[in-house]
Amino acid sequence: MKSSTNTFLWIIGAFILLILAFNVYSNYLEKSNPNYKPLTEAQKKEKRQKDDAALNAQLLVKRKLKSPTTAKFPATSTAKVEKSANGTWIITSYVDSQNGFGAMIRNDWVAEIKYLPNDKIELINIHFQE
C-alpha cells in the first residue's frame, strides 16, 4: 500500500515538474523571438474586448435559436471580429443547431454589439444568413 502511494506521488511530482519546464521553455521561445513586442495596455484592452465580443455574440445568438441547448459553436478564436468606425463590434461566425424538425443545420450569422459605459452590452443587430 505504501509503495503504491509513493509511486503515485512521484508520478504527480514528475508531471508538475514537466508542466513547469514546458511553461518556462515556451516563455523563453516567445521572448527570444526577434519580432517579439509586448502588448501595450491599450492593445491588451482591445484584445480582451474582441474576445469578449465573440463570446457575448455567441450567447446572444443562442437566445435566438429554436433549440438553444443543441447549439454547437466553433472556438471564439475562429470568429471574424471587427471594430467598426462607430465603435460597435461586428462578429461573423456560424452555429450548428437543431431546427424545428430536429435536424442539425448550420447557420451563418453576423451580430453587431456595442459596449456601454457600465460594462453592459447592447445588441444592435443579429442577422442569420441562409
Buried (B, 14 or more C-beta within 10 A) or exposed (E): EEEEEEEEEEEEEEEEEEEEEEEEEEEEEEEEEEEEEEEEEEEEEEEEBBBBBBEBBBEBBBEBBEEBEBBEBEEBEEBEBEEEEEEBBBBBBBBEBBEEEEEEEEBEBBBBBBBEEEEEBEBBEBEBEE
